[in-house]
């Protein structure tokens, strides 16, 4: 984030706000994603979310101000709602006697993706 902060002349507060916003939007989008899973199923929902989510991931490099960076971070944060789809899909795929273990495993592996190696 230090390079982005320097390139866009952002304050530490602005960086913090973009981080908070990207997490907060996930809470709201998860509700909509749950409804979509019920209506059109997890596969189509996942496909749509990932296709739409690819746009801000590709476009964030074009951000030239705090506002455009914030909008991109909001849109990227919405991709975090994919957790709901994973849990929904896993619950459908596994038998009731192992669905808890399956959900815990998929959530654990998903969280492992957040681990970052510091060099």
N, CA, C and O atoms as CSV, one atom per row, in Angstrom:
chain,resi,resn,atom,element,x,y,z
A,1,UNK,N,N,0.814,-1.197,0.000
A,1,UNK,CA,C,0.000,0.000,0.000
A,1,UNK,C,C,0.856,1.258,0.000
A,1,UNK,O,O,0.395,2.327,-0.400
A,2,UNK,N,N,2.083,1.134,0.442
A,2,UNK,CA,C,2.947,2.315,0.512
A,2,UNK,C,C,3.169,2.921,-0.868
A,2,UNK,O,O,3.194,4.143,-1.012
A,3,UNK,N,N,3.329,2.087,-1.871
A,3,UNK,CA,C,3.554,2.591,-3.230
A,3,UNK,C,C,2.299,3.286,-3.746
A,3,UNK,O,O,2.384,4.352,-4.357
A,4,UNK,N,N,1.148,2.691,-3.504
A,4,UNK,CA,C,-0.117,3.301,-3.931
A,4,UNK,C,C,-0.319,4.622,-3.206
A,4,UNK,O,O,-0.698,5.620,-3.819
A,5,UNK,N,N,-0.067,4.626,-1.905
A,5,UNK,CA,C,-0.232,5.854,-1.116
A,5,UNK,C,C,0.639,6.966,-1.677
A,5,UNK,O,O,0.206,8.113,-1.784
A,6,UNK,N,N,1.856,6.624,-2.029
A,6,UNK,CA,C,2.771,7.632,-2.572
A,6,UNK,C,C,2.338,8.080,-3.966
A,6,UNK,O,O,2.321,9.278,-4.251
A,7,UNK,N,N,1.989,7.137,-4.834
A,7,UNK,CA,C,1.598,7.477,-6.208
A,7,UNK,C,C,0.350,8.352,-6.274
A,7,UNK,O,O,0.264,9.255,-7.106
A,8,UNK,N,N,-0.615,8.084,-5.395
A,8,UNK,CA,C,-1.868,8.833,-5.416
A,8,UNK,C,C,-1.904,9.960,-4.391
A,8,UNK,O,O,-2.920,10.641,-4.249
A,9,UNK,N,N,-0.807,10.158,-3.682
A,9,UNK,CA,C,-0.709,11.183,-2.637
A,9,UNK,C,C,-1.829,11.030,-1.605
A,9,UNK,O,O,-2.512,11.997,-1.268
A,10,UNK,N,N,-2.005,9.813,-1.113
A,10,UNK,CA,C,-3.051,9.532,-0.138
A,10,UNK,C,C,-2.507,9.653,1.272
A,10,UNK,O,O,-1.325,9.421,1.525
A,11,UNK,N,N,-3.395,10.023,2.184
A,11,UNK,CA,C,-3.018,10.073,3.595
A,11,UNK,C,C,-3.212,8.683,4.205
A,11,UNK,O,O,-3.855,7.817,3.612
A,12,UNK,N,N,-2.655,8.487,5.378
A,12,UNK,CA,C,-2.831,7.215,6.080
A,12,UNK,C,C,-4.309,6.987,6.396
A,12,UNK,O,O,-4.786,5.853,6.358
A,13,UNK,N,N,-5.027,8.056,6.707
A,13,UNK,CA,C,-6.462,7.956,6.983
A,13,UNK,C,C,-7.226,7.494,5.747
A,13,UNK,O,O,-8.120,6.654,5.849
A,14,UNK,N,N,-6.884,8.032,4.594
A,14,UNK,CA,C,-7.549,7.619,3.359
A,14,UNK,C,C,-7.293,6.144,3.055
A,14,UNK,O,O,-8.202,5.428,2.635
A,15,UNK,N,N,-6.075,5.696,3.263
A,15,UNK,CA,C,-5.756,4.279,3.066
A,15,UNK,C,C,-6.598,3.431,4.022
A,15,UNK,O,O,-7.178,2.423,3.619
A,16,UNK,N,N,-6.659,3.841,5.276
A,16,UNK,CA,C,-7.471,3.126,6.259
A,16,UNK,C,C,-8.934,3.076,5.864
A,16,UNK,O,O,-9.596,2.052,6.037
A,17,UNK,N,N,-9.440,4.182,5.333
A,17,UNK,CA,C,-10.838,4.230,4.903
A,17,UNK,C,C,-11.111,3.276,3.744
A,17,UNK,O,O,-12.177,2.663,3.687
A,18,UNK,N,N,-10.165,3.145,2.826
A,18,UNK,CA,C,-10.370,2.215,1.709
A,18,UNK,C,C,-10.378,0.768,2.197
A,18,UNK,O,O,-11.114,-0.069,1.675
A,19,UNK,N,N,-9.559,0.487,3.192
A,19,UNK,CA,C,-9.526,-0.871,3.754
A,19,UNK,C,C,-10.837,-1.176,4.465
A,19,UNK,O,O,-11.414,-2.249,4.284
A,20,UNK,N,N,-11.307,-0.229,5.275
A,20,UNK,CA,C,-12.579,-0.407,5.984
A,20,UNK,C,C,-13.728,-0.563,4.990
A,20,UNK,O,O,-14.594,-1.421,5.160
A,21,UNK,N,N,-13.730,0.267,3.960
A,21,UNK,CA,C,-14.803,0.220,2.965
A,21,UNK,C,C,-14.831,-1.117,2.235
A,21,UNK,O,O,-15.906,-1.660,1.980
A,22,UNK,N,N,-13.667,-1.650,1.897
A,22,UNK,CA,C,-13.643,-2.912,1.155
A,22,UNK,C,C,-14.138,-4.080,1.997
A,22,UNK,O,O,-14.681,-5.044,1.459
A,23,UNK,N,N,-13.957,-4.002,3.299
A,23,UNK,CA,C,-14.481,-5.051,4.185
A,23,UNK,C,C,-15.973,-4.825,4.441
A,23,UNK,O,O,-16.750,-5.780,4.450
A,24,UNK,N,N,-16.373,-3.580,4.646
A,24,UNK,CA,C,-17.767,-3.269,4.960
A,24,UNK,C,C,-18.709,-3.616,3.807
A,24,UNK,O,O,-19.819,-4.095,4.038
A,25,UNK,N,N,-18.278,-3.383,2.583
A,25,UNK,CA,C,-19.148,-3.665,1.433
A,25,UNK,C,C,-19.449,-5.154,1.328
A,25,UNK,O,O,-20.506,-5.548,0.834
A,26,UNK,N,N,-18.514,-5.979,1.794
A,26,UNK,CA,C,-18.715,-7.428,1.745
A,26,UNK,C,C,-19.938,-7.842,2.552
A,26,UNK,O,O,-20.681,-8.739,2.152
A,27,UNK,N,N,-20.143,-7.185,3.684
A,27,UNK,CA,C,-21.292,-7.509,4.539
A,27,UNK,C,C,-22.596,-7.278,3.783
A,27,UNK,O,O,-23.511,-8.099,3.850
A,28,UNK,N,N,-22.679,-6.180,3.077
A,28,UNK,CA,C,-23.893,-5.834,2.334
A,28,UNK,C,C,-24.085,-6.764,1.138
A,28,UNK,O,O,-25.187,-7.257,0.894
A,29,UNK,N,N,-23.012,-6.997,0.402
A,29,UNK,CA,C,-23.105,-7.818,-0.807
A,29,UNK,C,C,-23.424,-9.274,-0.465
A,29,UNK,O,O,-24.068,-9.964,-1.255
A,30,UNK,N,N,-22.986,-9.744,0.690
A,30,UNK,CA,C,-23.283,-11.131,1.087
A,30,UNK,C,C,-24.788,-11.384,1.140
A,30,UNK,O,O,-25.245,-12.475,0.800
A,31,UNK,N,N,-25.549,-10.395,1.558
A,31,UNK,CA,C,-27.008,-10.551,1.606
A,31,UNK,C,C,-27.579,-10.757,0.205
A,31,UNK,O,O,-28.414,-11.636,-0.009
A,32,UNK,N,N,-27.131,-9.951,-0.737
A,32,UNK,CA,C,-27.605,-10.077,-2.118
A,32,UNK,C,C,-27.145,-11.392,-2.740
A,32,UNK,O,O,-27.893,-12.025,-3.485
A,33,UNK,N,N,-25.935,-11.795,-2.440
A,33,UNK,CA,C,-25.401,-13.046,-2.991
A,33,UNK,C,C,-26.202,-14.237,-2.475
A,33,UNK,O,O,-26.459,-15.183,-3.221
A,34,UNK,N,N,-26.596,-14.198,-1.214
A,34,UNK,CA,C,-27.421,-15.272,-0.661
A,34,UNK,C,C,-28.740,-15.415,-1.400
A,34,UNK,O,O,-29.182,-16.527,-1.690
A,35,UNK,N,N,-29.366,-14.287,-1.703
A,35,UNK,CA,C,-30.629,-14.301,-2.449
A,35,UNK,C,C,-30.405,-14.865,-3.849
A,35,UNK,O,O,-31.205,-15.664,-4.334
A,36,UNK,N,N,-29.317,-14.449,-4.499
A,36,UNK,CA,C,-29.016,-14.957,-5.841
A,36,UNK,C,C,-28.760,-16.461,-5.830
A,36,UNK,O,O,-29.185,-17.169,-6.743
A,37,UNK,N,N,-28.076,-16.946,-4.813
A,37,UNK,CA,C,-27.849,-18.399,-4.701
A,37,UNK,C,C,-29.173,-19.142,-4.618
A,37,UNK,O,O,-29.337,-20.197,-5.231
A,38,UNK,N,N,-30.113,-18.595,-3.865
A,38,UNK,CA,C,-31.431,-19.226,-3.741
A,38,UNK,C,C,-32.203,-19.196,-5.057
A,38,UNK,O,O,-32.925,-20.139,-5.380
A,39,UNK,N,N,-32.050,-18.122,-5.806
A,39,UNK,CA,C,-32.852,-17.950,-7.022
A,39,UNK,C,C,-32.242,-18.604,-8.254
A,39,UNK,O,O,-32.952,-19.259,-9.018
A,40,UNK,N,N,-30.923,-18.437,-8.464
A,40,UNK,CA,C,-30.320,-18.949,-9.706
A,40,UNK,C,C,-29.259,-20.017,-9.466
A,40,UNK,O,O,-28.736,-20.591,-10.421
A,41,UNK,N,N,-28.937,-20.288,-8.215
A,41,UNK,CA,C,-27.976,-21.336,-7.896
A,41,UNK,C,C,-26.560,-20.802,-7.713
A,41,UNK,O,O,-26.237,-19.702,-8.161
A,42,UNK,N,N,-25.718,-21.594,-7.047
A,42,UNK,CA,C,-24.375,-21.125,-6.733
A,42,UNK,C,C,-23.439,-21.019,-7.935
A,42,UNK,O,O,-22.586,-20.132,-7.969
A,43,UNK,N,N,-23.581,-21.898,-8.913
A,43,UNK,CA,C,-22.657,-21.857,-10.063
A,43,UNK,C,C,-22.827,-20.586,-10.884
A,43,UNK,O,O,-21.849,-19.914,-11.211
A,44,UNK,N,N,-24.058,-20.265,-11.210
A,44,UNK,CA,C,-24.307,-19.047,-11.989
A,44,UNK,C,C,-23.955,-17.805,-11.175
A,44,UNK,O,O,-23.435,-16.829,-11.717
A,45,UNK,N,N,-24.237,-17.843,-9.884
A,45,UNK,CA,C,-23.907,-16.709,-9.022
A,45,UNK,C,C,-22.398,-16.509,-8.967
A,45,UNK,O,O,-21.912,-15.384,-9.089
A,46,UNK,N,N,-21.655,-17.607,-8.781
A,46,UNK,CA,C,-20.188,-17.523,-8.744
A,46,UNK,C,C,-19.645,-16.976,-10.061
A,46,UNK,O,O,-18.776,-16.105,-10.075
A,47,UNK,N,N,-20.169,-17.498,-11.162
A,47,UNK,CA,C,-19.708,-17.057,-12.476
A,47,UNK,C,C,-19.929,-15.562,-12.650
A,47,UNK,O,O,-19.031,-14.844,-13.090
A,48,UNK,N,N,-21.111,-15.097,-12.307
A,48,UNK,CA,C,-21.406,-13.669,-12.429
A,48,UNK,C,C,-20.535,-12.811,-11.534
A,48,UNK,O,O,-20.028,-11.772,-11.958
A,49,UNK,N,N,-20.362,-13.249,-10.290
A,49,UNK,CA,C,-19.540,-12.474,-9.349
A,49,UNK,C,C,-18.092,-12.388,-9.824
A,49,UNK,O,O,-17.480,-11.321,-9.766
A,50,UNK,N,N,-17.547,-13.501,-10.292
A,50,UNK,CA,C,-16.154,-13.487,-10.739
A,50,UNK,C,C,-15.971,-12.698,-12.030
A,50,UNK,O,O,-14.954,-12.026,-12.202
A,51,UNK,N,N,-16.938,-12.769,-12.937
A,51,UNK,CA,C,-16.846,-11.974,-14.164
A,51,UNK,C,C,-16.918,-10.482,-13.855
A,51,UNK,O,O,-16.116,-9.694,-14.358
A,52,UNK,N,N,-17.887,-10.101,-13.023
A,52,UNK,CA,C,-17.993,-8.689,-12.641
A,52,UNK,C,C,-16.802,-8.255,-11.790
A,52,UNK,O,O,-16.311,-7.134,-11.926
A,53,UNK,N,N,-16.345,-9.139,-10.920
A,53,UNK,CA,C,-15.224,-8.817,-10.044
A,53,UNK,C,C,-13.909,-8.641,-10.775
A,53,UNK,O,O,-13.011,-7.955,-10.288
A,54,UNK,N,N,-13.789,-9.255,-11.939
A,54,UNK,CA,C,-12.554,-9.117,-12.712
A,54,UNK,C,C,-12.357,-7.685,-13.215
A,54,UNK,O,O,-11.225,-7.232,-13.378
A,55,UNK,N,N,-13.447,-6.986,-13.455
A,55,UNK,CA,C,-13.348,-5.624,-14.000
A,55,UNK,C,C,-12.622,-4.658,-13.059
A,55,UNK,O,O,-11.683,-3.993,-13.496
A,56,UNK,N,N,-13.018,-4.556,-11.787
A,56,UNK,CA,C,-12.278,-3.639,-10.915
A,56,UNK,C,C,-10.855,-4.117,-10.610
A,56,UNK,O,O,-9.965,-3.303,-10.362
A,57,UNK,N,N,-10.645,-5.430,-10.629
A,57,UNK,CA,C,-9.287,-5.935,-10.400
A,57,UNK,C,C,-8.376,-5.465,-11.531
A,57,UNK,O,O,-7.239,-5.055,-11.299
A,58,UNK,N,N,-8.893,-5.530,-12.757
A,58,UNK,CA,C,-8.101,-5.051,-13.893
A,58,UNK,C,C,-8.015,-3.525,-13.908
A,58,UNK,O,O,-7.001,-2.958,-14.318
A,59,UNK,N,N,-9.081,-2.866,-13.461
A,59,UNK,CA,C,-9.143,-1.417,-13.563
A,59,UNK,C,C,-8.492,-0.633,-12.444
A,59,UNK,O,O,-8.282,0.571,-12.591
A,60,UNK,N,N,-8.162,-1.273,-11.326
A,60,UNK,CA,C,-7.613,-0.521,-10.195
A,60,UNK,C,C,-6.289,0.151,-10.559
A,60,UNK,O,O,-5.926,1.173,-9.977
A,61,UNK,N,N,-5.588,-0.415,-11.503
A,61,UNK,CA,C,-4.333,0.199,-11.943
A,61,UNK,C,C,-4.541,1.542,-12.629
A,61,UNK,O,O,-3.593,2.312,-12.787
A,62,UNK,N,N,-5.761,1.825,-13.033
A,62,UNK,CA,C,-6.071,3.100,-13.682
A,62,UNK,C,C,-6.510,4.174,-12.691
A,62,UNK,O,O,-6.748,5.317,-13.080
A,63,UNK,N,N,-6.619,3.816,-11.423
A,63,UNK,CA,C,-7.038,4.789,-10.406
A,63,UNK,C,C,-6.042,5.941,-10.359
A,63,UNK,O,O,-4.829,5.733,-10.308
A,64,UNK,N,N,-6.578,7.164,-10.379
A,64,UNK,CA,C,-5.705,8.339,-10.368
A,64,UNK,C,C,-6.052,9.325,-9.255
A,64,UNK,O,O,-5.510,10.429,-9.199
A,65,UNK,N,N,-6.960,8.914,-8.372
A,65,UNK,CA,C,-7.341,9.772,-7.253
A,65,UNK,C,C,-7.863,8.897,-6.120
A,65,UNK,O,O,-8.067,7.694,-6.286
A,66,UNK,N,N,-8.072,9.521,-4.973
A,66,UNK,CA,C,-8.632,8.789,-3.839
A,66,UNK,C,C,-9.997,8.211,-4.187
A,66,UNK,O,O,-10.296,7.070,-3.836
A,67,UNK,N,N,-10.815,8.982,-4.867
A,67,UNK,CA,C,-12.171,8.550,-5.175
A,67,UNK,C,C,-12.188,7.326,-6.075
A,67,UNK,O,O,-12.915,6.370,-5.807
A,68,UNK,N,N,-11.388,7.345,-7.150
A,68,UNK,CA,C,-11.372,6.197,-8.060
A,68,UNK,C,C,-10.748,4.973,-7.390
A,68,UNK,O,O,-11.169,3.844,-7.639
A,69,UNK,N,N,-9.749,5.197,-6.545
A,69,UNK,CA,C,-9.144,4.087,-5.804
A,69,UNK,C,C,-10.156,3.498,-4.831
A,69,UNK,O,O,-10.250,2.278,-4.697
A,70,UNK,N,N,-10.914,4.353,-4.151
A,70,UNK,CA,C,-11.939,3.901,-3.211
A,70,UNK,C,C,-13.018,3.090,-3.929
A,70,UNK,O,O,-13.425,2.036,-3.440
A,71,UNK,N,N,-13.479,3.566,-5.072
A,71,UNK,CA,C,-14.499,2.835,-5.825
A,71,UNK,C,C,-13.991,1.461,-6.260
A,71,UNK,O,O,-14.721,0.472,-6.191
A,72,UNK,N,N,-12.742,1.406,-6.707
A,72,UNK,CA,C,-12.163,0.119,-7.107
A,72,UNK,C,C,-12.047,-0.819,-5.914
A,72,UNK,O,O,-12.345,-2.008,-6.026
A,73,UNK,N,N,-11.615,-0.289,-4.770
A,73,UNK,CA,C,-11.494,-1.122,-3.564
A,73,UNK,C,C,-12.868,-1.617,-3.096
A,73,UNK,O,O,-12.995,-2.748,-2.627
A,74,UNK,N,N,-13.885,-0.778,-3.222
A,74,UNK,CA,C,-15.242,-1.205,-2.876
A,74,UNK,C,C,-15.675,-2.369,-3.764
A,74,UNK,O,O,-16.190,-3.377,-3.280
A,75,UNK,N,N,-15.461,-2.216,-5.058
A,75,UNK,CA,C,-15.870,-3.263,-5.996
A,75,UNK,C,C,-15.077,-4.553,-5.769
A,75,UNK,O,O,-15.634,-5.647,-5.857
A,76,UNK,N,N,-13.794,-4.427,-5.481
A,76,UNK,CA,C,-12.976,-5.608,-5.208
A,76,UNK,C,C,-13.402,-6.248,-3.891
A,76,UNK,O,O,-13.425,-7.474,-3.775
A,77,UNK,N,N,-13.737,-5.433,-2.910
A,77,UNK,CA,C,-14.204,-5.961,-1.631
A,77,UNK,C,C,-15.476,-6.780,-1.770
A,77,UNK,O,O,-15.695,-7.726,-1.014
A,78,UNK,N,N,-16.314,-6.420,-2.734
A,78,UNK,CA,C,-17.560,-7.159,-2.954
A,78,UNK,C,C,-17.291,-8.607,-3.351
A,78,UNK,O,O,-18.126,-9.481,-3.118
A,79,UNK,N,N,-16.138,-8.860,-3.944
A,79,UNK,CA,C,-15.792,-10.229,-4.343
A,79,UNK,C,C,-15.675,-11.132,-3.114
A,79,UNK,O,O,-15.832,-12.348,-3.222
A,80,UNK,N,N,-15.402,-10.550,-1.963
A,80,UNK,CA,C,-15.318,-11.327,-0.728
A,80,UNK,C,C,-16.615,-12.036,-0.376
A,80,UNK,O,O,-16.618,-12.962,0.435
A,81,UNK,N,N,-17.709,-11.609,-0.976
A,81,UNK,CA,C,-18.991,-12.274,-0.741
A,81,UNK,C,C,-19.011,-13.675,-1.339
A,81,UNK,O,O,-19.960,-14.430,-1.127
A,82,UNK,N,N,-17.979,-14.021,-2.075
A,82,UNK,CA,C,-17.902,-15.373,-2.640
A,82,UNK,C,C,-17.892,-16.429,-1.541
A,82,UNK,O,O,-18.197,-17.594,-1.798
A,83,UNK,N,N,-17.548,-16.032,-0.327
A,83,UNK,CA,C,-17.572,-16.959,0.806
A,83,UNK,C,C,-18.960,-17.565,0.989
A,83,UNK,O,O,-19.093,-18.751,1.292
A,84,UNK,N,N,-19.991,-16.744,0.803
A,84,UNK,CA,C,-21.366,-17.222,0.947
A,84,UNK,C,C,-21.651,-18.309,-0.087
A,84,UNK,O,O,-22.276,-19.323,0.224
A,85,UNK,N,N,-21.193,-18.092,-1.304
A,85,UNK,CA,C,-21.429,-19.065,-2.371
A,85,UNK,C,C,-20.716,-20.376,-2.056
A,85,UNK,O,O,-21.267,-21.457,-2.264
A,86,UNK,N,N,-19.505,-20.274,-1.559
A,86,UNK,CA,C,-18.749,-21.477,-1.209
A,86,UNK,C,C,-19.480,-22.285,-0.146
A,86,UNK,O,O,-19.605,-23.504,-0.265
A,87,UNK,N,N,-19.962,-21.616,0.887
A,87,UNK,CA,C,-20.674,-22.314,1.951
A,87,UNK,C,C,-21.987,-22.920,1.438
A,87,UNK,O,O,-22.346,-24.039,1.803
A,88,UNK,N,N,-22.680,-22.184,0.608
A,88,UNK,CA,C,-23.934,-22.673,0.022
A,88,UNK,C,C,-23.671,-23.912,-0.829
A,88,UNK,O,O,-24.336,-24.938,-0.686
A,89,UNK,N,N,-22.685,-23.791,-1.718
A,89,UNK,CA,C,-22.347,-24.882,-2.629
A,89,UNK,C,C,-21.873,-26.114,-1.856
A,89,UNK,O,O,-22.277,-27.234,-2.169
A,90,UNK,N,N,-21.031,-25.915,-0.865
A,90,UNK,CA,C,-20.530,-27.028,-0.060
A,90,UNK,C,C,-21.674,-27.711,0.682
A,90,UNK,O,O,-21.701,-28.937,0.790
A,91,UNK,N,N,-22.609,-26.929,1.189
A,91,UNK,CA,C,-23.755,-27.502,1.901
A,91,UNK,C,C,-24.622,-28.362,0.984
A,91,UNK,O,O,-25.219,-29.342,1.429
A,92,UNK,N,N,-24.689,-27.998,-0.287
A,92,UNK,CA,C,-25.466,-28.774,-1.250
A,92,UNK,C,C,-24.747,-30.058,-1.665
A,92,UNK,O,O,-25.390,-31.071,-1.941
A,93,UNK,N,N,-23.424,-30.014,-1.707
A,93,UNK,CA,C,-22.648,-31.128,-2.256
A,93,UNK,C,C,-22.432,-32.280,-1.282
A,93,UNK,O,O,-22.268,-33.422,-1.712
A,94,UNK,N,N,-22.429,-32.007,0.001
A,94,UNK,CA,C,-22.063,-33.031,0.975
A,94,UNK,C,C,-23.264,-33.493,1.791
A,94,UNK,O,O,-24.221,-32.748,2.002
A,95,UNK,N,N,-23.188,-34.727,2.238
A,95,UNK,CA,C,-24.251,-35.332,3.041
A,95,UNK,C,C,-24.349,-34.636,4.397
A,95,UNK,O,O,-23.357,-34.106,4.897
A,96,UNK,N,N,-25.538,-34.636,4.989
A,96,UNK,CA,C,-25.732,-33.960,6.278
A,96,UNK,C,C,-24.780,-34.414,7.386
A,96,UNK,O,O,-24.457,-33.632,8.280
A,97,UNK,N,N,-24.333,-35.659,7.337
A,97,UNK,CA,C,-23.460,-36.148,8.410
A,97,UNK,C,C,-22.022,-35.639,8.295
A,97,UNK,O,O,-21.249,-35.792,9.240
A,98,UNK,N,N,-21.643,-35.036,7.158
A,98,UNK,CA,C,-20.276,-34.511,7.006
A,98,UNK,C,C,-20.249,-33.056,6.546
A,98,UNK,O,O,-19.174,-32.495,6.331
A,99,UNK,N,N,-21.427,-32.438,6.393
A,99,UNK,CA,C,-21.465,-31.078,5.851
A,99,UNK,C,C,-20.758,-30.072,6.760
A,99,UNK,O,O,-20.156,-29.120,6.264
A,100,UNK,N,N,-20.818,-30.260,8.056
A,100,UNK,CA,C,-20.115,-29.355,8.975
A,100,UNK,C,C,-18.612,-29.402,8.766
A,100,UNK,O,O,-17.954,-28.363,8.723
A,101,UNK,N,N,-18.071,-30.601,8.637
A,101,UNK,CA,C,-16.635,-30.763,8.380
A,101,UNK,C,C,-16.265,-30.178,7.020
A,101,UNK,O,O,-15.234,-29.519,6.881
A,102,UNK,N,N,-17.101,-30.420,6.027
A,102,UNK,CA,C,-16.835,-29.893,4.682
A,102,UNK,C,C,-16.830,-28.364,4.685
A,102,UNK,O,O,-15.949,-27.749,4.085
A,103,UNK,N,N,-17.801,-27.751,5.352
A,103,UNK,CA,C,-17.847,-26.287,5.431
A,103,UNK,C,C,-16.652,-25.732,6.194
A,103,UNK,O,O,-16.070,-24.724,5.793
A,104,UNK,N,N,-16.289,-26.379,7.280
A,104,UNK,CA,C,-15.132,-25.919,8.057
A,104,UNK,C,C,-13.851,-26.030,7.244
A,104,UNK,O,O,-12.993,-25.150,7.306
A,105,UNK,N,N,-13.723,-27.105,6.484
A,105,UNK,CA,C,-12.529,-27.289,5.658
A,105,UNK,C,C,-12.460,-26.242,4.555
A,105,UNK,O,O,-11.406,-25.649,4.325
A,106,UNK,N,N,-13.578,-26.012,3.872
A,106,UNK,CA,C,-13.561,-25.019,2.792
A,106,UNK,C,C,-13.312,-23.616,3.341
A,106,UNK,O,O,-12.612,-22.822,2.712
A,107,UNK,N,N,-13.870,-23.306,4.496
A,107,UNK,CA,C,-13.626,-21.994,5.111
A,107,UNK,C,C,-12.171,-21.866,5.542
A,107,UNK,O,O,-11.558,-20.812,5.373
A,108,UNK,N,N,-11.627,-22.930,6.094
A,108,UNK,CA,C,-10.225,-22.900,6.526
A,108,UNK,C,C,-9.270,-22.702,5.373
A,108,UNK,O,O,-8.332,-21.911,5.464
A,109,UNK,N,N,-9.506,-23.421,4.283
A,109,UNK,CA,C,-8.637,-23.257,3.115
A,109,UNK,C,C,-8.806,-21.867,2.507
A,109,UNK,O,O,-7.843,-21.281,2.013
A,110,UNK,N,N,-10.025,-21.344,2.542
A,110,UNK,CA,C,-10.241,-19.987,2.045
A,110,UNK,C,C,-9.495,-18.959,2.875
A,110,UNK,O,O,-8.911,-18.022,2.331
A,111,UNK,N,N,-9.512,-19.131,4.183
A,111,UNK,CA,C,-8.789,-18.209,5.064
A,111,UNK,C,C,-7.287,-18.334,4.888
A,111,UNK,O,O,-6.557,-17.362,5.083
A,112,UNK,N,N,-6.821,-19.512,4.523
A,112,UNK,CA,C,-5.393,-19.699,4.295
A,112,UNK,C,C,-4.899,-18.788,3.172
A,112,UNK,O,O,-3.737,-18.383,3.153
A,113,UNK,N,N,-5.792,-18.474,2.242
A,113,UNK,CA,C,-5.429,-17.571,1.152
A,113,UNK,C,C,-5.085,-16.173,1.630
A,113,UNK,O,O,-4.426,-15.420,0.913
A,114,UNK,N,N,-5.517,-15.814,2.820
A,114,UNK,CA,C,-5.219,-14.493,3.372
A,114,UNK,C,C,-3.868,-14.407,4.054
A,114,UNK,O,O,-3.438,-13.322,4.444
A,115,UNK,N,N,-3.196,-15.537,4.203
A,115,UNK,CA,C,-1.881,-15.542,4.848
A,115,UNK,C,C,-0.867,-14.967,3.869
A,115,UNK,O,O,-0.857,-15.310,2.686
A,116,UNK,N,N,-0.032,-14.106,4.373
A,116,UNK,CA,C,0.941,-13.458,3.508
A,116,UNK,C,C,2.329,-13.661,4.081
A,116,UNK,O,O,2.549,-13.527,5.284
A,117,UNK,N,N,3.247,-13.983,3.211
A,117,UNK,CA,C,4.635,-14.163,3.630
A,117,UNK,C,C,5.345,-12.814,3.581
A,117,UNK,O,O,5.340,-12.138,2.552
A,118,UNK,N,N,5.947,-12.433,4.683
A,118,UNK,CA,C,6.709,-11.180,4.718
A,118,UNK,C,C,8.173,-11.497,4.470
A,118,UNK,O,O,8.757,-12.357,5.129
A,119,UNK,N,N,8.750,-10.801,3.524
A,119,UNK,CA,C,10.166,-11.053,3.236
A,119,UNK,C,C,11.035,-9.906,3.680
A,119,UNK,O,O,12.254,-9.954,3.513
